[in-house]
Structure formats: structure tokens, C-alpha cells
């Protein structure tokens, strides 16, 4: 892209060089979106669609297709296949004229307003939307590494790791144990590890395993929806799931992926399958762009999703400091619409309205039995604050539970339609 523009300026002669303001007036303003997940794909679509072609939108993502982390636990539990949670960017290109660049963005020059790709190409922007998700902090769990993840998968980024975890789960024999190391706060999808435990237990129960256990070694003293999850585990998987907080295990000393052990200050847990989920921070491009704070996440203006460090940059989804909003696909989708609205207002005569956000998270415990949490949010006291929320567990009425579970599938399909439809 940079070479093409350079050619226009140098290959058409001195007369064109004398009229840079004319060329500039003929160009559309440019928005570059880095990250094609629930936040980035939504932002790209809404900017392109609602500007009606007035803004040139480029979407950068390393993948040709997008596999969702949300609902990947249902793939693990056998409720979905991988194809059903994998989606193409083709409609964004065909319907909205978005330019999809497949590759890794490695640097941002915020002074020159360019994004540099791994192959050295540069892409200019007038506004930049960063939605890079999370980066795993490998050494936050002693003994764990990117290499160890090929034996003890994290599966906290969907795709090959998700497939590896399912393969290892399906290969377990009756009596073989699972050991999960849960992540510390803050991390992507707060109820996610515990829904995963539920889906693992569902698989073991469905095939009639009697002797296998799932040990959860948690660095947190409590976790999202804890009472509801534990009630569900006791009801559906009695004696199968054991959760240990730091007051019980004392702290994690070492993970040995090859040996299948997690050593804590007070005990050693053995498993034929280790699922290690390390600490997290904003995706690497956010670090490279210099918009992350000392804790590794990106402060934003809650009224616009604009980076607190650069008004030409927006940060959405798991990478941002979302205040009361959890790091979830629904949150990212909601934040993307606010960022898109403000980016359009910056570059066209569009109006920006007061920001409003929402989130709903579903967690399946057993077939037609799950939990959902949700809230409405608004800018308040310098952060995104919860203004109304709810927590509910599906009831005893089987028809109600089935209908509500079907609603959760509709929730998933609704996000996908909002991203790609």
C-alpha cells in the first residue's frame, strides 16, 4: 500500500508533485483495525458499513479464518464441531469493501501513523483500532513454556491448541486424572476455565468413567460464578471435580509437562492431562505500540474506547482496561461499536452519541443446565462502570432449561451475525 502511494507521487511527474493537496483531498480517510476477533471484525464492519464507503477500512489478522474462543468449550464437550465455530472474513470483504490483510502486525509508528507488518510492508492510518486479544505470560507458571504447551495445552487461543486439548481429553482412560492450573486475574473470559471443567466432566461422565478426577489448582481465592458452578458440579458430577484455592495448595512451585505433575507448596498433583492457563496481558502489538501500562493492559477513555495515550488509537476487547466489564467476546463486540462510532465521527461528519455498553456470558455446566451473567455499563467516574446486572442459573423446569440453552446458542449466532453478517 505504501509502495503504491509512493508510486503515485513519484511516477507521474513533477506536475503531480506540485499538487499534494489535490491528491490528499481525493483520498478517503483510512482506518486500520488490527485483530479480527469479536472486537476487531465488528469495528471494521461498523466503520465500513455506517460510513457508506467514505472511509477506507483495512482489517489485519494473522488468520485466514477466525475460530472463536467462545463456545470452544462446547467443542471440547462434544456439543459442537470445530467447523461450527470457525468463520470466514469473505462477507466483510464482499459486502462492505473492507480490505483484509492476512499477516502479523509487528509495530506501530504513532508519529508517522503507520502499522508495520512482519514482511516489512507498512500500512498508513488516520485512525487505528487495536483489538489484539491477549498474550500469554509463559513464565508466570514455573516450568511452563511455549514448548511445554505442546504437551500440556493451554487452549486459551482457539485453533490448534483447542484441537490438541480435545484430542488429549478423548484419549484419557478411565481412572486417569486431569489437572488444570487456572489463571490469575485479569484474564480472558472469567468463567471460561470453570465451564471447561464442566465440559471435561461431561465427557468423562458420558462415556461412563468412574475413577477419573479433575483437580483445579487456582491462584485466586474465588472465581466467577463460583457458588453456581460448584453447585452444578455437585449435582451432575459428584466427587469428580476438586477445586483448590491458594489457602489449600499454598502456591504453585513447578509444572512438569513431561511428567504430568503440578507441584505446589503442600502437595503434588498428577494427571495424564495437564491444562495450564498462564497469566495474560494485552496482545503483543499493543505492547509494541506503547499503549499498554505497567500491568500489561491498555488504559482507555471510557466514553470513546480511545487510548489514554493516543487520541488517534482505539483499544477494545481483551487488551483494554475495561473497568467493570469482563474480558469477553460480548464485551469486545459492544466496545467495538462505541469505538467505530467515534472513529467515524473523527473522520466524517457523523455524530457521536453517549457511550453505552453491555455484556452477557453463558456457561454450560451440563446438557440444558447452565449459568448466565450480564450487565449494562456506562462511563462513570473515569471508568466503564456497571449500572445494572443480573446472575441466573437455569431452573428445575426441563422445558425452561432447554429453551434457555437454545437462547445461549442464539446469543452465539447473534454475535457472529453482528461480526460478519
N, C-alpha and C positions, 0 to 999 in steps of 0.2 A: 504493500500500500504506500509506504513511504517512497519507494523507488518510482512508483507510477506518478505520484505528485511531483517528485523531483524532475522527472522527465517532462512533465507539462511545463515546468518553469524554465528548463534549460534547453529543451529540444525544439521549441517553437520560435526561437529568435529573440533579438533584443527588444522588439516591439512589445512582446508579451511581458518581458521583464520590467518594462516601464509601466505596466498596469497591474501591479499586485493587488490593489484594492478592488479592481473589477473582478479578478479571479476569486477573491475572498468573498465578495458579495454573492457570487453564483454558487458557492459551496453550501451544502447543508451543514448545520451543526452536528457534531459527532458525539455519540455516547458509546463507550466501550464497557461491556459487562464481563467481568472475569468470574467464571464459575457458573455452570449450567444446571444447578440443582433447583430445589424448591424456591429459593430466593432469586437466583440469577436468571433462570428461564422465565419466571414470572415478570421480573423487572424488564427484561428485554422485550417480552411480548407487549406489556402495557405501554412502554415508551413508544414502540413502533406503531402499535395499533392506534393509540389515542392521539399521537402526533400526525397521523394520517400521511405518513411519508415525509413530513417536514424535518425529521431527524434521522440521520444515518446511524443505524444501530448495529454494532458488531458484538457477537457473543463468543467468548473464548472458553473452551473447555477441553481438557485432555482426552475426553472420551468421544467416540463416535456416537454412542448411545448412553443413556442415563439409567442406572439401576438404583432404585430407591432403597435407602436405609429403612424408611418407614414401611412397614409390612414385611420387611425381610425376616423378622422373627416368625411370621406366619409361613413363610417359605421353609424355615427351619423346622417348624412344627408339622409340615406336610399339608397345610391348608392351601398354599399357593405354589405355582411353579415359578422358576426364575424368569421365564419369558413374560409372565403376567405383571412383573414389577420392573420390567426393562422397557424403555421408551425411546423413540426416535425424535430427533430435532427437525425432521423433514418438514413438518407442518409450520414450524416457526419461520423457516426459510420461505416456503411456498406461499403461505397466507399473508405474512407480514413484511416480507422483503428483508428480513434480518440476515446479515452475513455471519455464517457460522465458521469459526476458525478452530480447527482441531489441533491442539498442541498445548504446550505448557508455557504459561506466562511466568517469567523468572524475575523481572524487575520493573519498577515504575520510576520514571523521572518526573516528579511532580512539578518541577520548574518548567521543563520543556513540554509537559503534558503528553508523555508517550509511555506505552507499555512495550517492553522488550520480551520477545519470545525466545525459547530455548535455541532456536536456529539462528538467532541474531536479528531477525526481522523486527521492525518497530512499527507500532500502530498508534497514531495520534488520537487524542480525545479532547473534547471540550468539557465533558463530564465523565467521571469514571465511577462505576458501581462495582464494588468488590463483594463477592459472595463466595469465598473460597472454602467455606466449611472449616473443618478442624485439621490440625496437625497433631499426630501422636507424639508424646514425650516419652520415648522408649525407655530411657534410664530412670524414669520415675518409679518403676518397679525393679528392684535389684535383680540382676540376672537376665532381665528381658531385653530383647533387641529385635531389630527388623528381621534378622536371620532366624531367631527363635520363634517368630510369628509363623514361620512355615511349618513348625511342629505344634506350637500352642497358639492357634489363631486368635486374633482379637475380633475380627469380623465387624469392626466399628466403622469401616468404609466398605460399602456394598460392592459386590462383584466377586472376584476370585476368592477373597477371604471368606465370604459368605458361603460359597460353594465348598471350600475346604472344611469349614466348621460342620456343615451338614454331612459331608462325607464321613468325617470322623465320628459324628454322633450316630449315624446309621450303622457304623461298623462296630459299635460297642456290643459286648456280650453281657448277658445277664450277670449281675454281680460286680461289674466294672463301674468305677465311680467317675464323676465329673467334678472338677474343682474350678470354680470361677473366681477370679480376682476382679472385683468391681472397681470402678474409677472414683477418684476423689472429685468433689465439686470444684469448679463448674465443669460440666461436660455435656456432650450432645445427648439429647433425649433422656431426661432424668429417670423415667420409669422403664427405659429400654432394657437394662440388664435383668430386671426382675420379670418383665414379660418374657424375656429369653429363657430364664429359668423355668417359667411356666410351660413354655413350648417344649423345652427339653424333657421336662417331666411328663408332658402329654405323650411324647413319642415313646418314652420308656413304658409308661402305663399301657398305651395302646397295643404294644407288642407283648405285654404280659410279663415284663421284667419284675422280679420280686426282690432281688438283692441289691440293686444299684441305688446309690445315693448321689445327691447333688449338694456339694459344700460351697457356700458363698462366703468368701473372705472379703470383708468390706472395710475400707479405711474410714468410712463415715459412721457416725453414731446412730444415724437414722437415714431413711431413704424415702423417695417419693411414693405415696400411696401405701406406706408400709403395712399399716393395720389391715387394709383391704387385701393386699397380696398375701399376707401371712394367713389371714382367714381363708382365702381361697386355696392356698397350699394345704392347709389342714383339712379342708373339706374334700378336695379332689385327689390329693397326693399324700395321704397321711404317712408320716415317717420317712418320706423320700427326700425332702428339702430341709437342710440345716443352714441357718444364717448365723454368721459370727461377726459381730462388730468389734471395734478395736479394744473395748474393755474386756473381751473374751480372748481374742488371739494375741493381743499385746503389740502387734505390728508385724509387717511382712519383712523378713530378713533376706530371703533368697527364693527365686524361682529357678528350677532346673527343668527346662522343657524336655530335654532328652530323657531324664529320669522320671518325669511325670510327677514332680513334687513341688509343693509350695511350703517353705519353711517359715514359720512365724516365731515370735519370741517364746511362745508357750507350747507349740505343737508343730508337727509336720503332717501335711495333708497329702495323700497320694491319689492320683487319678489317671485312668487310661486316657482321659481327655482333659486337657487344661484349656480354659478360655480366659485369657489375660487381657483386660481392658485397661490400658495405662491412662495417665493424666493427659490432658489435652490443652491446646492453645489455638489461637486463630491460624488459619492456613498460611503456608509459607509466604505467599505473595503479599499478604497483609504485613508480615514482618519486614519483608524486603521493601515495601512501600513506606515504611516508617510511620504507620498509623496505629500501631499497637502500643499498649502501655507496658509498664514493667511486669505486669502479671500475665502478659501474653495475649490479651484480648483488646478490642478496639473501641474506645470511647466514642459515643455519638451524641449529636443533638437530638433529644427525644421528639422534637417537633417535626423533624425532617428526615432522620436517619443519615444526616450529613456527618462526616467525620469531624470530631472535635479538633483535629489537627490540620484539616484542609477542606475549605468550603467547596472545592471542585470534586471532592471524593465522597461517595456514599458507601457505608459498610452495613451489610444486612446479614441476617441469619446467624448461624452458629459462631461466626467470627466476632460479632459485636458484643458490647456490654449492654445487654438488653434489659437491665433493671429487673422488674418483677417478671418479665416474660421469660419462659424457659427456652432452652435451645431446642427447637422442634421444627419440623417441616411446616407446620401450620403457622408458627410464628414467623418463619422466614418468608412465607407466602404473603402474610399480612404486612410485614415490614417492607417488602418489595413494592407494594402498591403505593405506600407513602413515599418511598424513595423515587419511584417512577414519576409520581405527580410533581414532586419538587424539581426533579431534573428537567421535566418538560416546561415547568414554569420558569426555570432559569434561562432556557434556550429559545422559547417561543412566547407567544402572548397568552399562554394558558394560565389559569388561576390555580393557586394552591390553597386548599381548604385545611381546616384544623385536622391534625393527625388523630386517627382512631385506630386501635389495633385489637386483634382478637386471637385466641388460641383454643383449640380443642385437641386433646390427646386421648386416644383409645389404647387400652392394653387388654389383650385377650389372656385369660387365665386357663380356661378350658372351653370346649365347644359351647358356644352360646352363653358363656359366662365371662364377663369382663368388667372393666372399670373405665370410666372416662372422667377426665378433669377438664375444666375450661374456664376462661375468664375473658372479660373485656378490659382493655387498657387504654390509658391516655397519658400524655405528658403531664407530669406533676412534680414539683419540687426538684427539677433538674434531672428527672429520670422517667422511664416508662413505668408507670405505676398501675397496679391492679385496681380497678374501680368496681368490678362485680365479678364474682366467680362461683363455681359450683364443683362438687365432687359427688359422683354417684356410682353405686355398684348395681349391676343388673340384678333384678329381683328374683323371687322364687317362682314366679309365674313363667312357665316354659314358653308360652306364646310371646310374652313380653320380652323375654331374654332373646328369643330368636329374632324378633322384629328389631330389637335394639342392636343386635350384632349386624343385621343387614344394614342398619344405619351406618355402622362403622365402615362397611365396605363402600357405602355411598360417600362417606367422608373421604376415603382414599381416592375414589374415582373423581370426586369434586375437585380435589387439589390437582390431580393430573390434568383434568379438563381446563382448569384455570391456568396451568402452566403451558400447556401445549395446544389446547383446542382453539 
